[in-house]
Amino acid sequence: MMEGLVLFHGAGSDRDHSSFLMLEESLAPMKVARINFPYRQAGKKMPDRAPILLQCVRDEIRRCADEWGIDPSRLVIGGRSMGGRMCSMAVASDDDPLHVGGLILLAYPLHPPGKPEKLRTEHLPSVSLPSLWISGTRDTFGTQQELTSAMELLTGEYCTHFFNGAGHDLKGCDEQIAAIVKSWLENYG
């Protein structure tokens, strides 16, 4: 079993998203950190550019590992939408890769809504660690078919769960998300 989980929010949310609170409660006594990106810490609504977000992910993972006395390889990282994407990019980076135990990606933003030609997949072949992908079948940021095709680029093992009829917000799915994440964590690490 992994020893800690570090979560990063989506562009329009923050560390107190209901699914994060449910995960923290469901996974207790596992250590869970819910992190705000710098723009949220500053009270801004517009996300920072990717280099700032990626550095935040790296810094917070290292801080949590140090604070908890846990080797980063015993941590799982991830988040909702943009937060999950930044985590996947951080572990795939050639410059300063994070060596963590796994990824949890909720409502991964495969492309901007209505722009399926603008795929955000260039880093996926470098994602070699286990990952859990949870999305809705009506997500405008990536259909089930599009996400399934994108996951074939991964070099690590992955599991998926699609909520039938759910959109990008995965509204009403918090309890099921927590159960799926808990089961995945218990069965893989």
Buried (B, 14 or more C-beta within 10 A) or exposed (E): EBBBBBBBBBBEBBBEBBBBBBBBEBBEEBBBBBBBBBBBEEEEEEBBEEEEBBBBBBEBBEEBBEEBEBEBBBBBBBBBBBBBBBBBBBBBBEEEBBEBBBBBBBBBBBBBEEEBEEBBBEBBEBBEBBBBBBBBBBBBBBBBEBBBBBBEBBEBEBBBBBBEEBBBBBEEBBEBBBEBBBEBBEEBB
